[in-house]
Amino acid sequence: MDPEIFKAYDIRGIYPDQLTEEDAWKIGCAAGRFLPSLMTGYERGQAAGQAICVGRDMRVHSEPLAQALIEGIRSASVGVIDIGMIDTPQMYFAINHLKTSGGIQVTASHNPAKYNGFKVSGRGAIPIGGDTGLKDIQHLALAMPHTKGIPTGSFKEQDLSAEYKKHVLGFLRPEVANMKIAVDASNGMAGKVLPLLFGDGPVEIVEINFEHTGKFKHDPDPLKEKNLSQVKSMLRRQKCNFGLCFDGDADRMILVDEKGNTVSCDLLTALLVPYFLEKKPKSAVVYDLRSSRVVMEEIIKYGGTPRRERVGHAFMKKAMRDSHAIFGGELSGHFYYADNFCADSAVITLVHLLNVINEHGKPISELIDPLRRYHNSGEINFRVEDKDVKMEELVRRYDNGQVDRLDGVTVGFKEWWFNCRPSNTEPLLRLNVEAKTQELLAEKLAEIEEQLGKPV
C-alpha cells in the first residue's frame, strides 16, 4: 500500500496504480476497528451503533472498491449498511439518520476519472482527517500483512432516497415555483440526486452532462472557469434564471447568474447571511479566511457574529459546532448548515438559494452586484520548495500590516489584504489577494510575485 494515498482530509490515489481492492480491504478492516471505538458504550449498544455506512460515486472502479471495503469492515466483526450510489452529502445524512458509528464514501470528488478514494466520517458525520483519526486508520492498514478474514459483521442494503428527499426538500418554502435552472452535473452524482429531488417539480432543470458513463466531458471541478462554459452557454440559450455546475460527488457547486457571470462562493455566502440571521438573530456565521471582507461586513451589518476559520471542511465543521453557528461558507464551494448536522450540502444550498430568489423577486445579478465591493485575485499557486522561508519573507516585507497566523500568514491593511498558506501535499504556496481597486490589486500582486516568482 502506498502511504501517499493518505491525505490531510481523505484517502485518494490513481486506480489501480496507487489504490487497489486489496488496499480497500485493509482500509475497511482498519476503519472497522477504529470508528466504533469513538462511540460511547450507550451509542454502541443501539441498533446501528456498531455499523458503518458505505456509499459510492459513479466511477467505474467505485463499485469493486466499495465491495472490497465492505468485506474488510465485516472482517473486523463490524456490520455494514450499504446505501448504494449516492452523493456525498447523503452519506452525512445517512450516518445521522441511522445513528451509525460512521460512514465511508468511495469517491475521488473533483479529480479526473483515473482517481478514486475514500472520505471517512465518524459518528454524527464528524470528519475523520489526519488529526482526528485518519493517521490511526493509516497505521492499522499499513500494518496488515494480508487481506484474509472471515466477514462476521452483518450486512444489509438500504435505500434512503425517500428519507433523504424529505430531509432536503423540508427546507424549501412551499411558494417557490416557476424557476428554470441550467445544471451541469459534470457526469457526476448531481445527475442522480437532482432528478430525485426535483423530478416532480417545483422547478425545471435543464440537464447538462447528467449521464454516468465512467468518463467526464470535462474535469468534474467547477472551480476551474473553463469547466463552466457549457452551463453558461445553455443558460443563455434557454433563458434560465441561473446556472449551476457541480463537482463529481456533488458536495460542491458553483453559481452562474442569468447573464452568464460566475458568482464566487464567498459572495454567495454573503448573499445568504441575512437570510439565515433573520431565522436566528445574533448567531455566529463561519467563513474561511480566504473569503472577501464583504462576508464579515455583511455578518456584522445584520447583527451576527463573524467566525473566521482555517481552510478545510474539518476545521469549518468543528467551528460550526464550537460556536453554535447557524451557517458557514467556504470559498471552495462548501456550505454548512446547523440543521444539517453542521455538515455541507450542495443541494441544500440550492434549496436555500431558491428561497432567497423567490423572497426578493429579483434576478441573481441584481442581488449579487451590491456585494461586489472589492477586487480579488482568486487563488494563485506558486511552486516553492522552502515554504516557511518564503512566507516569513512576505511577513518582513509587509511588517507594517496586521499579521495573523491562523492558516499560513494573513497580512491586512485598510485598502487591501492577502493570505499565503502552504499546500498540505505539494511544494506549493497558495495566495489570495483582495483590494479596494483593480489598480491596487495589480500593484500588490506584482510586488508579491517579486518574492514568490511566477505563478504555476
N, C-alpha and C positions, 0 to 999 in steps of 0.2 A: 504494500500500500504506500502510495506517495504521500508523505506528510504535508506536501504543499497544497493538497486539496482542502485542508482545514484553514479557513479564512477567519477574519475577525468576527463575522456575524453569521456565517453559514459554512457549508461544505460544497465545493464546486470544482469541477475539472472537466477535461475533454474525455468523452467516451469513445472507445474503450481504452485509450492510451494511458489516461491517468485515473479513471474511475471505472470499475468493473462490477459485475454482480457479486464476485467474491468480496470486494470492498463493501458493497452494500450490506451483505450478510453480517460482516463483522461490525459495521457501524450500527446496524439494527440490534445486534446482540448487546453491544456496549450501551446503546441508548436504553435498551430494555432493563439493563442492570441499574442504570443511573437515574432515569426520570422518576420511577416510583419512590426512590429514596428522598425526593424533595417533598413528598406528601406527608401530612401528619398521619398518625395512626388512625384517627377517625376517618380521614379522607380515603385512605387505602381500604378501609372497611366498607365503603359504599359500593354500589353495584358495579360501577365502571372505574372505581378508584385505581385499580391496578392496570387498567387497559391503556393502550396508546392508539390514537387515531392515525391512520395513514391515508394520505391522498396523493394525487399525482397530476401533473400537467399533461399536455397533448404531445410531447416529444416522442419520437418513435421508440426510444430506449427507456422512457419513463416507466412503462408497464413491467418489463423484465427487472428493472432495478427495484421497483416497488415490491415485486414478488419476492426477490431475494432479501430485501429489507424486512419484510413481514416474517419470513422464515427465521431470520436472525433474532427478531424480537421474541417470537414464540419459543425459540430455543433458550431464551433467558427465563422461561416459565412465566411470561407476561402475555396477557391477552391483547388481541389486535381487533380494532374496528376499522374495516376498510371502507372508506367513504367515497372511493372511486375517483373519477377525473373531475377535478374541481379547481376553481380559482383559489389562490392562497388565502384571501380573507375568509372564505368559507371554512378553512381549517381553524382559524381563530374562533369562529362561531361554534364549530363542532366541539372543540375542546371544552368550551364553557357550557354549551347546551347539554352535552353528555356527561360533563364533570369527570373527565378522564385525567390521568396523570400527565398528559401532554399529547403532542402530535408531531408528525414529521411529514412535510410536504416534499415530494420529489419534483424538483424544478431547478432550472438554471435562470429563471427570471428573464432578464433582458438580453442575456448572452446569445450568440449565434447558435444554430441548430446542433452543432457538434458538441456542445457543452451540456452537462447535466449536474445535478447536485441535490442537496437536502437542506431544507430550512427546518430547524428544530425548535420546538416550543415546549415549555413546561406547563404545569397546572395554571389555569387562568389565562393561558396563551402568553405567559411571560416569556420573552425571547431568551433562548439559550445561546449565548455568544462566548467569545474567548474568556471573558472574565466571570461568566456565570454558569460554567459547566461544560462548554464545548471542548475545553482542553482536557477535562476528565474523560469525556467520551473518546477523544483522540487517543489518550494514553491507553485506555482499555482496548480500543480497536486495534491499535498498533501492536499490542502485546499478545493478541490472539494467534495461536500457532496454526489454527485450522478453521474450517467452516463446516464442521460436523457437529451435530447435536440433535436431540430428539425434540421436535416442536411441541412441547407440552402445553404451551399457552393456548387459550381459547381463541377462536376466530369467528368473526361474522362480518357480513357485508351489510351496510346500512346506507340508504339513500336519504339524504337530508334536504333534498331540493325544496319540498313544500315548506318545511320549517324555516329554511334559510330565506326563501322568498317572503314569507310572512314577516320575518325579522327586518329585512331590508326595506320593504315597502311600508312597514309600520312607521317609517319616518316621513313618508310622502304625504303632503297635505291633500285632502280629497278634491280641492278645487283646481288642482294642477291638471291641465289638459291642453290639447291642440298645439303641441310643440313638435318640431321636426328637427332631428339631430343627425348629423353625419358622424358615423363612428367607424374608425379604423381599428379593428381588433388585432391587427398585426399577426394574423393567423395564430393567435393565442387564445387564452381561456376566456377572454371577453366574448369571443364568438360563441361560447356556450352559455355564459351566465346572463348576458343581456337578453337573448330570446326567452330565457326562463323568466326573467323579471318583467319584461315589457312586451312579451309576445302577444298579450291580450290587452294592450293599452297601458297607460293613457297617453303615451307619446309615440310618435312614429320614428323608427330607427332606420336610417339609410345605411345599409350594411356595406362595409369595405373589408376585404380580407378576413371574412368570418370562417373560411374553410380550414379544416385541420388535415393537412397533408404530410406533416412532418417537415415541411420546408417553409421558409419565410419569404414573402415577396420583398420585404426589407427587414433589416435587423429590428427585432422587437424592442427597440429602445426609443421611446418618444421624446427623450431629452435632446436627441440629435435632430436639428432642424430639417435636415434632408429627408427624414422619415415622416415628415408631416405633409409632404407635397400632395399625396393622394387625397387626404381628408380636406385639405384646403381647396383643391380643385373641385371635389364633389360638393362641398357645401355651397360654393358659388353657383354651380350648375343647378343644384336642386333647391336653391334659395332656403337653406336651413337656418334655424335660429342660432345654432352654433355647432362646432365640431369638437370631437374628442379623439385622441389616439391613446390606446392602452399599451402597456408593456406585455411581455409574454405570459406572466402568471396573473395579470390583471389586478395587481395591488397598487399600481400607479397609473395616472392618466395625465395628459396634457390638454389644456383647453385652447381652442381657437375661436375667436369671436366671429360674428357674422360677416365681417369684412375680410376675413382671412388672416388676421393678425394673431400671432402667438401670444398667449397670456402667460407670463411667468407664474410659477406656483406661489411665490411669495405675495404677488398681487392678488391671487385667488384667496390666499389666507386672509389678507387684509379685507377683501370684499366680504368674507364670511364672518368677520369679527363682530359687527353689530348684530347680526342675525343670532349668533349664539349668546352674546351678552344680554340681549333682550330676553332670552329664555331664562338665564340665570345671572342677574346683575352682580357685578363686582367679582366675578370669577376670574381665575387665572387662565391665561391662554399661553400655550407653549409654542415657541418658534425656534428654528435653528439659526445659529449665529451668522450664516451666510445671507439671511433674508434682509431685504431692504429695510431701511429705517422707517419706512411708511407703515410697516406692520406694528412696530412698537407705538408709533404715533396714533394709529387707529385704536389700539387696545386702550391707551390712556384716554383718548378722546371719548370713548364710550364707557369709561368707568371701570375697565377691567384691570387686572394685574399682569403686566408682561413678565413672562418667564423665558429668558433666553437660554438655549441649551446647546450642547455639543451635537455635532452631526452624527446621525445614525439612529435607526429605529430602537435599538436597545436603550439608548440614553433618552430619547424622546418619550418612550413609554414609561420609563421609570420616573421622569419628570412629571408626566401626566398624573401618575399615581401619587407621587410625593406632594404635589401642590394642589391636588384635587381639582385639576384643570377641567374645564368643560370641553376644550377643543385644542388641537395642535396642528400645525402645518410645517412642512419641511420643503425646502427649495427643490428637492429631488422629485416631488410629486406624491409623497406620502402624507395622508391626512388622518388624524387620530381623534377619537370620539370617546368621551366619558361613558356614554350609554351604549358603546360598542366594546365594552371590556377594556377601554383605553387602547384598543388596537386600531390599526389603519385599515381603511377600506376605500377603494376607488368607487365602487358602485354606490356606497352610502354618500360619498362626496357628490356624485351625480344627482342623487335624490335631493340633497340639501341645495344644490345649485338650482335645480328646477323650482324648488320652493322660493328661493330668493328672486329669480327672474319673474315668476308669477306674481310675487308680492309687489314688486316695483313696477311691473308693466313696461319695462324699458329693455332695449337690446343690450347685450353684454358690453359692447364697445362704450356705450354711454355710462354704464356702471363702473367700468374699469378706468376710463380716462381721468377722472379726478384723482386716482391713486398713482398715476404716472408722474410723480413729483421729482423723481431722481433719475439719473442715468447710471447704468451699471454694465459691467464687463461680461457678466456671466462667468462661469468657472473656467479658468485657463490653467493648463498644466505645463510645468517646466521640469525637464529632466535634470535632476540634481543628485549627486552621489552623497554629499555630506549635508543632509537636510537641516540639521540643527545649526550648523555653522552659518548657512545662508539665512536662516530665519533670524539669527542674532545680528547679522549684518544689517538686516532691514530694521530691527529694533534700534540699533545705534544710529542709523541714518535718520529715523523719524522719532528720536527720543523726546521731542517736544510735544508729542501727541499723547493721548491716553492709551496706555498699553494694558491689555489683559491676556492671559494665557489659558483661557478656558478650553480652547481647542486650537493648537498651533499658536499663532500670535495674531491678535487683532489690535490695530492702532487706529484711534479715532481722532478726527479733527472736526471743527464746526462745519466745514463745507464738504468734507469727504472722509472716507474711511476705507480700510482694507483688512481682509483676513487672509493669512497664509498658513496653510496647515499641511502636514505630511500625509502622503498615502500610507495606508497600513501594509500594502502588499507590493508596491513598486517604488523605484527610486525617483519619485515624483513629488513636487510641491504643487499644491492646488491653490490658486489665487482667485479671490473675488474682490473687486474694487467698485465703490459707488461714489458718485459725486453729484453736486448740485447742477453742473452744466456738462454738456458733452465735451467742451473745450478743456475743462479741468480734468475730466476723466482721461482724455487722451494724453494730457500732460503727465499725469501721475502714472499712468500705465507705462509711458516711455521711461520715466525715472526708475520704476521698479524693474523693468526689463534690463536696465543697465546693471542691476545687481544679480538678476537670475538668469539672464541670457534670453535666447529666443524661445517662444512657446513651441511645444510639440503638438 
